[in-house]
Amino acid sequence: MMLPLWNNFLLPLLHFVVLRSNHDKRLKEEQERREKEEDFA
């Protein structure tokens, strides 16, 4: 069985994808907040 090898490859990849999507979401929220503050200025 090559299952351990797949786990060693897929788990870090999955972790990376989740981290990236969270980071992108946070960046978008930050950008929207900045645009709203500019509207108030």
PQR file of N, CA, C, O and H, with PARSE charges and radii, in Angstrom:
ATOM      1  N   MET A   1       0.844  -1.210   0.000 -0.4000 1.5000
ATOM      2  CA  MET A   1       0.000   0.000   0.000 -0.0000 2.0000
ATOM      3  C   MET A   1       0.872   1.250   0.000  0.5500 1.7000
ATOM      4  O   MET A   1       1.855   1.340   0.735 -0.5500 1.4000
ATOM      5  N   MET A   2       0.491   2.214  -0.840 -0.4000 1.5000
ATOM      6  CA  MET A   2       1.228   3.478  -0.889 -0.0000 2.0000
ATOM      7  C   MET A   2       0.508   4.561  -0.107  0.5500 1.7000
ATOM      8  O   MET A   2       0.749   5.750  -0.318 -0.5500 1.4000
ATOM      9  H   MET A   2      -0.308   2.141  -1.437  0.4000 1.0000
ATOM     10  N   LEU A   3      -0.364   4.158   0.786 -0.4000 1.5000
ATOM     11  CA  LEU A   3      -1.170   5.135   1.507 -0.0000 2.0000
ATOM     12  C   LEU A   3      -0.330   6.092   2.354  0.5500 1.7000
ATOM     13  O   LEU A   3      -0.580   7.297   2.319 -0.5500 1.4000
ATOM     14  H   LEU A   3      -0.559   3.192   0.957  0.4000 1.0000
ATOM     15  N   PRO A   4       0.666   5.601   3.121 -0.5600 1.5000
ATOM     16  CA  PRO A   4       1.471   6.548   3.910  0.2800 2.0000
ATOM     17  C   PRO A   4       2.162   7.585   3.030  0.5500 1.7000
ATOM     18  O   PRO A   4       2.255   8.754   3.406 -0.5500 1.4000
ATOM     19  N   LEU A   5       2.645   7.168   1.871 -0.4000 1.5000
ATOM     20  CA  LEU A   5       3.305   8.100   0.972 -0.0000 2.0000
ATOM     21  C   LEU A   5       2.324   9.168   0.497  0.5500 1.7000
ATOM     22  O   LEU A   5       2.655  10.353   0.453 -0.5500 1.4000
ATOM     23  H   LEU A   5       2.570   6.219   1.566  0.4000 1.0000
ATOM     24  N   TRP A   6       1.115   8.737   0.143 -0.4000 1.5000
ATOM     25  CA  TRP A   6       0.101   9.705  -0.288 -0.0000 2.0000
ATOM     26  C   TRP A   6      -0.233  10.672   0.830  0.5500 1.7000
ATOM     27  O   TRP A   6      -0.383  11.872   0.597 -0.5500 1.4000
ATOM     28  H   TRP A   6       0.846   7.775   0.179  0.4000 1.0000
ATOM     29  N   ASN A   7      -0.350  10.154   2.045 -0.4000 1.5000
ATOM     30  CA  ASN A   7      -0.657  11.035   3.174 -0.0000 2.0000
ATOM     31  C   ASN A   7       0.443  12.060   3.372  0.5500 1.7000
ATOM     32  O   ASN A   7       0.171  13.229   3.644 -0.5500 1.4000
ATOM     33  H   ASN A   7      -0.228   9.179   2.235  0.4000 1.0000
ATOM     34  N   ASN A   8       1.702  11.614   3.233 -0.4000 1.5000
ATOM     35  CA  ASN A   8       2.816  12.548   3.418 -0.0000 2.0000
ATOM     36  C   ASN A   8       2.795  13.651   2.375  0.5500 1.7000
ATOM     37  O   ASN A   8       3.267  14.759   2.630 -0.5500 1.4000
ATOM     38  H   ASN A   8       1.923  10.664   3.011  0.4000 1.0000
ATOM     39  N   PHE A   9       2.255  13.357   1.209 -0.4000 1.5000
ATOM     40  CA  PHE A   9       2.202  14.357   0.149 -0.0000 2.0000
ATOM     41  C   PHE A   9       0.932  15.209   0.232  0.5500 1.7000
ATOM     42  O   PHE A   9       0.981  16.431   0.089 -0.5500 1.4000
ATOM     43  H   PHE A   9       1.872  12.456   1.002  0.4000 1.0000
ATOM     44  N   LEU A  10      -0.203  14.546   0.465 -0.4000 1.5000
ATOM     45  CA  LEU A  10      -1.487  15.246   0.388 -0.0000 2.0000
ATOM     46  C   LEU A  10      -1.766  16.113   1.602  0.5500 1.7000
ATOM     47  O   LEU A  10      -2.336  17.196   1.469 -0.5500 1.4000
ATOM     48  H   LEU A  10      -0.243  13.554   0.581  0.4000 1.0000
ATOM     49  N   LEU A  11      -1.375  15.657   2.780 -0.4000 1.5000
ATOM     50  CA  LEU A  11      -1.695  16.448   3.969 -0.0000 2.0000
ATOM     51  C   LEU A  11      -1.023  17.820   3.959  0.5500 1.7000
ATOM     52  O   LEU A  11      -1.701  18.815   4.218 -0.5500 1.4000
ATOM     53  H   LEU A  11      -0.912  14.778   2.888  0.4000 1.0000
ATOM     54  N   PRO A  12       0.286  17.922   3.671 -0.5600 1.5000
ATOM     55  CA  PRO A  12       0.884  19.264   3.586  0.2800 2.0000
ATOM     56  C   PRO A  12       0.256  20.092   2.474  0.5500 1.7000
ATOM     57  O   PRO A  12       0.081  21.300   2.626 -0.5500 1.4000
ATOM     58  N   LEU A  13      -0.082  19.460   1.365 -0.4000 1.5000
ATOM     59  CA  LEU A  13      -0.702  20.179   0.256 -0.0000 2.0000
ATOM     60  C   LEU A  13      -2.057  20.735   0.679  0.5500 1.7000
ATOM     61  O   LEU A  13      -2.368  21.897   0.417 -0.5500 1.4000
ATOM     62  H   LEU A  13       0.060  18.478   1.241  0.4000 1.0000
ATOM     63  N   LEU A  14      -2.856  19.906   1.331 -0.4000 1.5000
ATOM     64  CA  LEU A  14      -4.161  20.346   1.821 -0.0000 2.0000
ATOM     65  C   LEU A  14      -3.998  21.488   2.815  0.5500 1.7000
ATOM     66  O   LEU A  14      -4.729  22.478   2.767 -0.5500 1.4000
ATOM     67  H   LEU A  14      -2.603  18.963   1.544  0.4000 1.0000
ATOM     68  N   HIS A  15      -3.039  21.340   3.707 -0.4000 1.5000
ATOM     69  CA  HIS A  15      -2.767  22.377   4.694 -0.0000 2.0000
ATOM     70  C   HIS A  15      -2.416  23.697   4.006  0.5500 1.7000
ATOM     71  O   HIS A  15      -2.886  24.761   4.409 -0.5500 1.4000
ATOM     72  H   HIS A  15      -2.446  20.536   3.745  0.4000 1.0000
ATOM     73  N   PHE A  16      -1.589  23.614   2.971 -0.4000 1.5000
ATOM     74  CA  PHE A  16      -1.169  24.802   2.233 -0.0000 2.0000
ATOM     75  C   PHE A  16      -2.358  25.471   1.555  0.5500 1.7000
ATOM     76  O   PHE A  16      -2.500  26.693   1.595 -0.5500 1.4000
ATOM     77  H   PHE A  16      -1.208  22.749   2.644  0.4000 1.0000
ATOM     78  N   VAL A  17      -3.217  24.653   0.928 -0.4000 1.5000
ATOM     79  CA  VAL A  17      -4.388  25.208   0.231 -0.0000 2.0000
ATOM     80  C   VAL A  17      -5.320  25.905   1.223  0.5500 1.7000
ATOM     81  O   VAL A  17      -5.814  27.000   0.951 -0.5500 1.4000
ATOM     82  H   VAL A  17      -3.102  23.661   0.895  0.4000 1.0000
ATOM     83  N   VAL A  18      -5.557  25.277   2.358 -0.4000 1.5000
ATOM     84  CA  VAL A  18      -6.440  25.880   3.368 -0.0000 2.0000
ATOM     85  C   VAL A  18      -5.844  27.191   3.872  0.5500 1.7000
ATOM     86  O   VAL A  18      -6.550  28.191   4.002 -0.5500 1.4000
ATOM     87  H   VAL A  18      -5.156  24.388   2.579  0.4000 1.0000
ATOM     88  N   LEU A  19      -4.538  27.181   4.156 -0.4000 1.5000
ATOM     89  CA  LEU A  19      -3.891  28.403   4.621 -0.0000 2.0000
ATOM     90  C   LEU A  19      -4.006  29.508   3.582  0.5500 1.7000
ATOM     91  O   LEU A  19      -4.292  30.658   3.918 -0.5500 1.4000
ATOM     92  H   LEU A  19      -3.965  26.368   4.050  0.4000 1.0000
ATOM     93  N   ARG A  20      -3.784  29.159   2.324 -0.4000 1.5000
ATOM     94  CA  ARG A  20      -3.836  30.162   1.261 -0.0000 2.0000
ATOM     95  C   ARG A  20      -5.229  30.742   1.121  0.5500 1.7000
ATOM     96  O   ARG A  20      -5.380  31.956   0.985 -0.5500 1.4000
ATOM     97  H   ARG A  20      -3.552  28.225   2.052  0.4000 1.0000
ATOM     98  N   SER A  21      -6.253  29.897   1.151 -0.4000 1.5000
ATOM     99  CA  SER A  21      -7.615  30.396   0.977 -0.0000 2.0000
ATOM    100  C   SER A  21      -7.990  31.298   2.157  0.5500 1.7000
ATOM    101  O   SER A  21      -8.648  32.322   1.971 -0.5500 1.4000
ATOM    102  H   SER A  21      -6.130  28.910   1.262  0.4000 1.0000
ATOM    103  N   ASN A  22      -7.572  30.919   3.368 -0.4000 1.5000
ATOM    104  CA  ASN A  22      -7.840  31.778   4.523 -0.0000 2.0000
ATOM    105  C   ASN A  22      -7.133  33.112   4.371  0.5500 1.7000
ATOM    106  O   ASN A  22      -7.695  34.161   4.683 -0.5500 1.4000
ATOM    107  H   ASN A  22      -7.038  30.087   3.519  0.4000 1.0000
ATOM    108  N   HIS A  23      -5.897  33.068   3.890 -0.4000 1.5000
ATOM    109  CA  HIS A  23      -5.117  34.296   3.729 -0.0000 2.0000
ATOM    110  C   HIS A  23      -5.771  35.203   2.691  0.5500 1.7000
ATOM    111  O   HIS A  23      -5.892  36.409   2.909 -0.5500 1.4000
ATOM    112  H   HIS A  23      -5.440  32.216   3.636  0.4000 1.0000
ATOM    113  N   ASP A  24      -6.191  34.636   1.571 -0.4000 1.5000
ATOM    114  CA  ASP A  24      -6.840  35.434   0.518 -0.0000 2.0000
ATOM    115  C   ASP A  24      -8.127  36.059   1.028  0.5500 1.7000
ATOM    116  O   ASP A  24      -8.417  37.216   0.726 -0.5500 1.4000
ATOM    117  H   ASP A  24      -6.093  33.657   1.393  0.4000 1.0000
ATOM    118  N   LYS A  25      -8.896  35.308   1.795 -0.4000 1.5000
ATOM    119  CA  LYS A  25     -10.152  35.821   2.334 -0.0000 2.0000
ATOM    120  C   LYS A  25      -9.878  37.009   3.255  0.5500 1.7000
ATOM    121  O   LYS A  25     -10.571  38.024   3.200 -0.5500 1.4000
ATOM    122  H   LYS A  25      -8.660  34.368   2.041  0.4000 1.0000
ATOM    123  N   ARG A  26      -8.844  36.865   4.113 -0.4000 1.5000
ATOM    124  CA  ARG A  26      -8.500  37.937   5.042 -0.0000 2.0000
ATOM    125  C   ARG A  26      -8.040  39.175   4.275  0.5500 1.7000
ATOM    126  O   ARG A  26      -8.374  40.301   4.645 -0.5500 1.4000
ATOM    127  H   ARG A  26      -8.281  36.040   4.157  0.4000 1.0000
ATOM    128  N   LEU A  27      -7.274  38.962   3.204 -0.4000 1.5000
ATOM    129  CA  LEU A  27      -6.811  40.096   2.398 -0.0000 2.0000
ATOM    130  C   LEU A  27      -7.988  40.831   1.778  0.5500 1.7000
ATOM    131  O   LEU A  27      -8.008  42.062   1.764 -0.5500 1.4000
ATOM    132  H   LEU A  27      -7.002  38.048   2.903  0.4000 1.0000
ATOM    133  N   LYS A  28      -8.964  40.099   1.266 -0.4000 1.5000
ATOM    134  CA  LYS A  28     -10.135  40.745   0.653 -0.0000 2.0000
ATOM    135  C   LYS A  28     -10.899  41.558   1.693  0.5500 1.7000
ATOM    136  O   LYS A  28     -11.305  42.688   1.418 -0.5500 1.4000
ATOM    137  H   LYS A  28      -8.948  39.099   1.277  0.4000 1.0000
ATOM    138  N   GLU A  29     -11.098  40.997   2.881 -0.4000 1.5000
ATOM    139  CA  GLU A  29     -11.813  41.726   3.923 -0.0000 2.0000
ATOM    140  C   GLU A  29     -11.061  42.996   4.299  0.5500 1.7000
ATOM    141  O   GLU A  29     -11.668  44.050   4.491 -0.5500 1.4000
ATOM    142  H   GLU A  29     -10.768  40.080   3.104  0.4000 1.0000
ATOM    143  N   GLU A  30      -9.744  42.895   4.402 -0.4000 1.5000
ATOM    144  CA  GLU A  30      -8.926  44.058   4.746 -0.0000 2.0000
ATOM    145  C   GLU A  30      -9.053  45.131   3.669  0.5500 1.7000
ATOM    146  O   GLU A  30      -9.151  46.318   3.978 -0.5500 1.4000
ATOM    147  H   GLU A  30      -9.251  42.039   4.246  0.4000 1.0000
ATOM    148  N   GLN A  31      -9.052  44.715   2.414 -0.4000 1.5000
ATOM    149  CA  GLN A  31      -9.155  45.666   1.310 -0.0000 2.0000
ATOM    150  C   GLN A  31     -10.521  46.355   1.329  0.5500 1.7000
ATOM    151  O   GLN A  31     -10.602  47.569   1.140 -0.5500 1.4000
ATOM    152  H   GLN A  31      -8.972  43.751   2.162  0.4000 1.0000
ATOM    153  N   GLU A  32     -11.581  45.600   1.554 -0.4000 1.5000
ATOM    154  CA  GLU A  32     -12.920  46.195   1.606 -0.0000 2.0000
ATOM    155  C   GLU A  32     -13.025  47.188   2.753  0.5500 1.7000
ATOM    156  O   GLU A  32     -13.635  48.247   2.606 -0.5500 1.4000
ATOM    157  H   GLU A  32     -11.514  44.614   1.707  0.4000 1.0000
ATOM    158  N   ARG A  33     -12.436  46.854   3.888 -0.4000 1.5000
ATOM    159  CA  ARG A  33     -12.483  47.750   5.039 -0.0000 2.0000
ATOM    160  C   ARG A  33     -11.762  49.054   4.699  0.5500 1.7000
ATOM    161  O   ARG A  33     -12.234  50.138   5.045 -0.5500 1.4000
ATOM    162  H   ARG A  33     -11.940  45.994   4.008  0.4000 1.0000
ATOM    163  N   ARG A  34     -10.624  48.946   4.025 -0.4000 1.5000
ATOM    164  CA  ARG A  34      -9.851  50.127   3.673 -0.0000 2.0000
ATOM    165  C   ARG A  34     -10.655  51.019   2.709  0.5500 1.7000
ATOM    166  O   ARG A  34     -10.655  52.243   2.834 -0.5500 1.4000
ATOM    167  H   ARG A  34     -10.241  48.066   3.744  0.4000 1.0000
ATOM    168  N   GLU A  35     -11.336  50.382   1.751 -0.4000 1.5000
ATOM    169  CA  GLU A  35     -12.128  51.159   0.789 -0.0000 2.0000
ATOM    170  C   GLU A  35     -13.269  51.873   1.500  0.5500 1.7000
ATOM    171  O   GLU A  35     -13.573  53.018   1.166 -0.5500 1.4000
ATOM    172  H   GLU A  35     -11.336  49.387   1.649  0.4000 1.0000
ATOM    173  N   LYS A  36     -13.904  51.230   2.467 -0.4000 1.5000
ATOM    174  CA  LYS A  36     -14.992  51.890   3.214 -0.0000 2.0000
ATOM    175  C   LYS A  36     -14.457  53.082   3.984  0.5500 1.7000
ATOM    176  O   LYS A  36     -15.099  54.132   4.027 -0.5500 1.4000
ATOM    177  H   LYS A  36     -13.656  50.300   2.738  0.4000 1.0000
ATOM    178  N   GLU A  37     -13.281  52.930   4.596 -0.4000 1.5000
ATOM    179  CA  GLU A  37     -12.713  54.056   5.355 -0.0000 2.0000
ATOM    180  C   GLU A  37     -12.388  55.224   4.426  0.5500 1.7000
ATOM    181  O   GLU A  37     -12.536  56.384   4.808 -0.5500 1.4000
ATOM    182  H   GLU A  37     -12.760  52.077   4.561  0.4000 1.0000
ATOM    183  N   GLU A  38     -11.943  54.914   3.197 -0.4000 1.5000
ATOM    184  CA  GLU A  38     -11.658  55.986   2.246 -0.0000 2.0000
ATOM    185  C   GLU A  38     -12.946  56.698   1.851  0.5500 1.7000
ATOM    186  O   GLU A  38     -12.930  57.906   1.613 -0.5500 1.4000
ATOM    187  H   GLU A  38     -11.823  53.971   2.886  0.4000 1.0000
ATOM    188  N   ASP A  39     -14.049  55.982   1.777 -0.4000 1.5000
ATOM    189  CA  ASP A  39     -15.321  56.621   1.442 -0.0000 2.0000
ATOM    190  C   ASP A  39     -15.726  57.607   2.530  0.5500 1.7000
ATOM    191  O   ASP A  39     -16.266  58.672   2.229 -0.5500 1.4000
ATOM    192  H   ASP A  39     -14.062  55.001   1.970  0.4000 1.0000
ATOM    193  N   PHE A  40     -15.472  57.268   3.783 -0.4000 1.5000
ATOM    194  CA  PHE A  40     -15.836  58.160   4.884 -0.0000 2.0000
ATOM    195  C   PHE A  40     -14.941  59.386   4.949  0.5500 1.7000
ATOM    196  O   PHE A  40     -15.379  60.450   5.385 -0.5500 1.4000
ATOM    197  H   PHE A  40     -15.033  56.404   4.028  0.4000 1.0000
ATOM    198  N   ALA A  41     -13.697  59.249   4.521 -0.4000 1.5000
ATOM    199  CA  ALA A  41     -12.729  60.345   4.625 -0.0000 2.0000
ATOM    200  C   ALA A  41     -13.160  61.533   3.778  0.5500 1.7000
ATOM    201  O   ALA A  41     -12.467  62.549   3.741 -0.5500 1.4000
ATOM    202  H   ALA A  41     -13.341  58.384   4.166  0.4000 1.0000
TER
END
